[in-house]
Structures are given as structure tokens and as C-alpha cells.
Amino acid sequence: RKEVEQDPGPFNVPEGATVAFNCTYSNSASQSFFWYRQDCRKEPKLLMSVYSSGNEDGRFTAQLNRASQYISLLIRDSKLSDSATYLCVVKESNYQLIWGAGTKLIIKP
Amino acid sequence: SQTIHQWPATLVQPVGSPLSLECTVEGTSNPNLYWYRQAAGRGLQLLFYSVGIGQISSEVPQNLSASRPQDRQFILSSKKLLLSDSGFYLCAWSVGRVYTGELFFGEGSRLTVL
């Protein structure tokens, strides 16, 4: 059974700090990876795709480690508004995405 | 711009009662449509997807069904709800195949079966 595993947290982090969390996936043939953000009791929204060479979008950096089959998300200079659950997603087919259960992040003032 | 709406937002239903959740997309044509369920502490589970009117693919066996009577309308139904059907149901759309991995979700419908 193909799986995506995440530490559920919560990660309690002071405002301004850097935080990182990983996600492992079981299917070595997976080609596409994503991070979604989900606010409490709201719908998920795409945060960023994860490219093989790693990619950065402002304070957010995503990395892919194929050898160890994990992806990571790094958030620098964290803001209160970054508090949310971060969902790791792996594409299995053109219509099937495998979703992690999410890592809850709480930024404290 | 494209928008997606689903309703109702919240419902409490007794075991054995029927269910109908509706989702509509505006501002795009021939979208791929999806129904997901999110249970507490678990990842989103794909229930159904549709690539066109009347075309429904089911990903998991269950007592739920889906229909797509119009291009931008997707309905999730059940004739008799089970306790295990409780959860957060999300409708989503994508353009063509899920090539970019970007799904656009509705606001969700929170179902509690008692």
C-alpha cells in the first residue's frame, strides 16, 4: 500500500524562528510532490510544488531527497499567520494524489 | 475567475438516512472533478473523480455514489448513511489531468452521522 507519512506535531515555534519538517513516501517511482497548507476547518490550498533540484518561494524552501524518499519544507522567519497544518502530497497517477495526514504548526508570539 | 462552491457546509444526519452533497464550479469548462473525504488524523482519501458528464470513477468501495449531471456539477450521495461516513467532505476541480498537482477545493461539508 502506497503511503505518505508525516509527524503530526504539533510543532510549537516562536515567531521569527526557522522550522522544518519532513515527509516520507513509500513509492520509489513517485515523480511529483507537493506541499499544501490547510487552516483549521478549512479546505487545503497548494503551497508549493517540490522540484528535484529544490525550490524556494519567499520564506519557504522545499527539498526532495529521492535516495531516502523524503521531502522537506523549511519555513524561515516564521509569522503568526504561518500557523496551519501542512500536508505532504505525492502524485501516483494523473488522477490520484496520496495525501499525508499533515503536520500541525503553531507559531507563538 | 474560477470558483467552486459546495453545500451544505455542515450537517448532522442519523444512521440510515440519505445524503446529498452538491458541488458546482464556475468560470471554467470541462473541469476534472473530485470528491475527497478527510477523517480526523488521516490524509485526504479520494472517493470519486470525473473527467466528463456522466463519467464517474470510484476509488474505494463504499456505500456512497457520485453523479455528474452537468459539466460543472458534481453530486455525492448515499441511500443509507453509516457511522463511519462521518467526516469532512471536499469537492475539488483541476484543469485536465492532475498534471500540475494543483487542486482547487470547495469550502468543505462537515458530516456527522449519529
HADDOCK unambig.tbl for C-alpha pairs under 7 A between the chains (distance, minus, plus):
assign (segid A and resid 42 and name CA) (segid B and resid 107 and name CA) 6.35 0.50 0.50
assign (segid A and resid 43 and name CA) (segid B and resid 105 and name CA) 6.06 0.50 0.50
assign (segid A and resid 43 and name CA) (segid B and resid 106 and name CA) 6.64 0.50 0.50
assign (segid A and resid 43 and name CA) (segid B and resid 107 and name CA) 5.50 0.50 0.50
assign (segid A and resid 43 and name CA) (segid B and resid 108 and name CA) 6.27 0.50 0.50
assign (segid A and resid 44 and name CA) (segid B and resid 105 and name CA) 6.77 0.50 0.50
assign (segid A and resid 46 and name CA) (segid B and resid 102 and name CA) 6.25 0.50 0.50
assign (segid A and resid 94 and name CA) (segid B and resid 97 and name CA) 5.45 0.50 0.50
assign (segid A and resid 94 and name CA) (segid B and resid 98 and name CA) 5.09 0.50 0.50
assign (segid A and resid 94 and name CA) (segid B and resid 99 and name CA) 6.27 0.50 0.50
assign (segid A and resid 95 and name CA) (segid B and resid 97 and name CA) 6.54 0.50 0.50
assign (segid A and resid 95 and name CA) (segid B and resid 98 and name CA) 5.68 0.50 0.50
assign (segid A and resid 99 and name CA) (segid B and resid 43 and name CA) 4.91 0.50 0.50
assign (segid A and resid 99 and name CA) (segid B and resid 44 and name CA) 5.58 0.50 0.50
assign (segid A and resid 100 and name CA) (segid B and resid 43 and name CA) 4.77 0.50 0.50
assign (segid A and resid 101 and name CA) (segid B and resid 41 and name CA) 5.83 0.50 0.50
assign (segid A and resid 101 and name CA) (segid B and resid 42 and name CA) 4.42 0.50 0.50
assign (segid A and resid 101 and name CA) (segid B and resid 43 and name CA) 3.85 0.50 0.50
